[in-house]
Amino acid sequence: MLGTIVNTACIIVGTLAGTLFKRGLGEKYSRMLFNAMGLASIALGANSFVQNMPKSEFPVLFILSLAIGGIVGTALDLDGRTKRLLARQGGDSFAKGLISACLLYCIGTFSIVGPVLSATQGDNTFLFTNSTLDLVTSTVFATTYGFGMILAAPILFCWQGSIWLIAKLASSSPLLQGTLVNEMAIVGGVLIIASGFSLLDIKDCKTLNFIPALLVPVLWFLGKALFF
């Protein structure tokens, strides 16, 4: 859990630094940083997709995941409900920023693969690398959206902590020997790209409605392990 603790601490430190720096920025620079986060999200999402797609044993699984997950998420109105809740706390801009930050911190390759490697091999390299990236990213997010971005820290801790615990308990499972992590990272990359589109006001893809798509590869591999 050391890597996850460090990652969480880096987000907190970055948010505090960004909040202090925000006071000296004008609207022009805040808008520039807003665009920078959108571009960074698209770049990181594309990198996650391109890096993991060649390793996929089921290249169409991410398409099925997005379709099925999108239907479930839309039926539950995950995006709308979350945005309305967050908007009541800090406005539409705050809601968009926090959702994008959580997706960027939690759904990237490092944040999914890192806890697995930490639990199964004791290797925190991915998580320490992710911590460095999140330190910079959280500073920029807080500079743009304010102190409320610190709420992403406990969300990241719960996300990575859950993956770490599951991986620790199932370290010998064939699920972790296959491409489950790769398939989740592919879907996650697409979600991060969608978040970038939203930040740049290109297209509101209602990204949170696609969050259930991350569960489809898990169910696929569970079914494969049980019945094949």
C-alpha positions in Angstrom: 0.0 0.0 0.0 3.0 2.3 0.2 2.7 3.4 -3.4 -1.0 4.2 -3.0 -0.3 6.2 0.1 2.4 8.2 -1.7 0.1 8.7 -4.7 -2.7 10.0 -2.5 -0.3 12.4 -0.6 1.0 13.8 -3.9 -2.5 14.7 -5.0 -3.1 16.5 -1.6 0.2 18.4 -1.8 -0.4 19.3 -5.5 -3.9 20.5 -4.7 -2.7 22.7 -1.9 0.1 24.2 -4.0 -2.3 24.8 -6.9 -4.8 26.5 -4.6 -2.2 28.9 -3.4 -1.0 29.6 -6.9 -4.5 30.2 -8.2 -4.8 33.5 -6.4 -2.3 35.1 -8.8 -3.9 33.9 -12.0 -6.2 35.9 -14.3 -9.1 34.5 -16.4 -6.9 34.3 -19.5 -4.4 32.0 -17.8 -7.0 29.9 -16.0 -8.7 29.3 -19.4 -5.3 28.3 -20.9 -4.7 25.8 -18.1 -8.3 24.5 -18.6 -7.4 23.7 -22.2 -4.0 22.3 -21.2 -5.8 19.7 -19.0 -8.1 18.8 -21.9 -5.2 18.2 -24.2 -3.3 16.3 -21.5 -6.3 14.0 -20.9 -6.6 13.2 -24.6 -2.8 12.5 -24.9 -2.7 10.3 -21.8 -5.9 8.4 -22.8 -4.6 7.8 -26.3 -1.3 6.6 -24.9 -3.1 4.1 -22.6 -5.1 2.8 -25.5 -2.3 2.5 -28.0 0.1 1.0 -25.4 -2.3 -1.8 -24.4 -4.3 -2.5 -27.5 -1.5 -4.7 -29.1 -1.5 -6.9 -26.0 -5.2 -7.5 -26.2 -6.3 -11.1 -26.8 -9.9 -9.9 -27.6 -9.6 -6.7 -29.7 -13.3 -6.2 -29.9 -13.9 -6.5 -26.1 -13.4 -2.8 -25.5 -16.2 -2.1 -28.0 -18.6 -4.5 -26.3 -17.6 -3.0 -23.0 -18.3 0.5 -24.0 -21.7 -0.5 -25.6 -22.9 -2.6 -22.6 -21.4 -0.3 -20.0 -22.9 2.8 -21.7 -26.4 1.3 -21.8 -26.2 0.4 -18.1 -24.7 3.8 -17.1 -27.3 5.7 -19.2 -30.2 3.7 -17.7 -28.8 4.6 -14.2 -28.1 8.2 -15.3 -24.7 8.1 -13.5 -23.3 11.2 -15.3 -26.4 13.3 -14.7 -26.8 12.4 -11.1 -23.1 12.9 -10.2 -23.0 16.3 -12.0 -26.1 17.5 -10.3 -24.8 16.5 -6.9 -21.4 18.1 -7.5 -22.9 21.2 -9.1 -24.9 21.9 -5.9 -21.6 21.9 -4.0 -19.5 24.1 -6.3 -21.1 24.8 -9.7 -20.9 23.2 -13.1 -17.2 24.0 -13.6 -16.3 22.4 -10.3 -18.3 19.2 -11.3 -16.6 19.0 -14.6 -13.2 19.5 -13.1 -13.6 16.9 -10.3 -15.0 14.3 -12.6 -12.2 14.8 -15.1 -9.5 14.7 -12.3 -10.9 11.5 -10.9 -11.0 9.8 -14.3 -7.4 11.0 -15.1 -6.0 9.9 -11.7 -7.9 6.6 -11.4 -8.4 5.1 -14.9 -4.9 5.4 -16.3 -2.7 2.4 -16.9 -0.4 3.2 -14.0 -3.3 3.5 -11.6 -4.7 0.1 -12.6 -1.5 -1.9 -13.2 0.4 -0.2 -10.4 -1.6 -1.6 -7.4 -1.6 -5.1 -9.0 2.2 -5.1 -9.3 2.5 -3.7 -5.8 0.3 -6.4 -4.3 1.7 -9.4 -6.3 5.4 -8.4 -6.7 6.0 -5.7 -4.2 7.0 -3.4 -7.0 5.8 0.2 -6.5 7.6 1.7 -9.6 4.4 2.3 -11.5 2.7 3.9 -8.5 5.7 6.2 -7.8 5.7 7.2 -11.4 2.0 7.9 -11.3 2.5 9.9 -8.1 4.9 12.2 -9.9 2.5 12.7 -12.7 -0.4 13.3 -10.4 1.6 15.8 -8.3 1.9 18.0 -11.4 -1.6 17.3 -12.7 -3.3 18.0 -9.4 -1.5 21.3 -9.1 -2.8 22.4 -12.5 -6.3 21.2 -11.7 -6.4 23.1 -8.4 -5.0 26.2 -10.1 -8.0 25.9 -12.5 -10.8 24.7 -10.3 -9.8 25.4 -6.7 -9.4 23.6 -3.5 -12.3 21.3 -4.0 -10.1 19.1 -6.3 -8.7 17.6 -3.1 -11.8 15.4 -3.0 -10.1 13.3 -5.7 -7.5 12.1 -3.2 -9.7 9.9 -1.0 -11.4 8.6 -4.2 -8.0 7.6 -5.6 -7.0 5.9 -2.3 -10.2 3.8 -2.3 -9.8 2.9 -6.0 -6.2 1.9 -5.8 -6.7 0.3 -2.4 -9.5 -1.8 -3.6 -7.4 -3.0 -6.6 -4.5 -3.7 -4.3 -6.6 -5.7 -1.9 -8.3 -7.8 -4.6 -4.9 -8.5 -6.3 -3.4 -9.5 -2.9 -6.2 -11.9 -2.3 -6.2 -13.3 -5.8 -2.5 -13.2 -6.5 -2.5 -16.8 -7.8 -5.7 -16.4 -9.8 -5.6 -17.0 -13.5 -7.6 -13.8 -13.9 -4.4 -11.8 -13.1 -2.3 -14.0 -15.3 -4.3 -13.1 -18.5 -4.9 -9.7 -20.1 -7.6 -8.5 -17.7 -5.5 -5.5 -16.6 -4.7 -4.7 -20.3 -8.4 -4.8 -21.3 -9.4 -2.5 -18.4 -6.6 -0.1 -19.4 -7.9 0.0 -23.0 -11.4 0.9 -21.9 -9.9 3.4 -19.4 -7.9 5.1 -22.1 -11.1 5.7 -24.1 -12.8 7.2 -21.0 -9.9 9.5 -20.4 -10.1 10.7 -24.0 -13.8 11.3 -23.6 -13.0 13.4 -20.5 -10.6 15.5 -22.5 -13.2 16.2 -25.1 -15.5 17.5 -22.4 -12.8 19.7 -20.9 -12.1 21.2 -24.3 -15.9 21.7 -24.9 -15.6 19.6 -28.1 -18.2 17.0 -27.0 -19.9 16.2 -23.8 -19.7 12.4 -24.0 -21.3 12.0 -20.5 -18.3 10.0 -19.6 -19.5 8.7 -16.2 -22.3 6.8 -18.0 -19.5 4.6 -19.4 -17.9 3.8 -16.0 -19.8 0.4 -15.9 -17.8 -0.5 -19.0 -14.8 -1.2 -16.7 -16.7 -4.1 -15.2 -17.4 -5.8 -18.5 -13.8 -7.2 -18.9 -13.9 -8.5 -15.3 -17.2 -10.3 -16.0 -15.8 -11.6 -19.3 -12.7 -13.1 -17.7 -14.7 -14.5 -14.8 -17.0 -16.2 -17.3 -14.0 -17.5 -19.3 -12.4 -18.9 -16.2 -15.6 -20.6 -15.0 -16.9 -22.0 -18.2 -14.0 -22.5 -20.6 
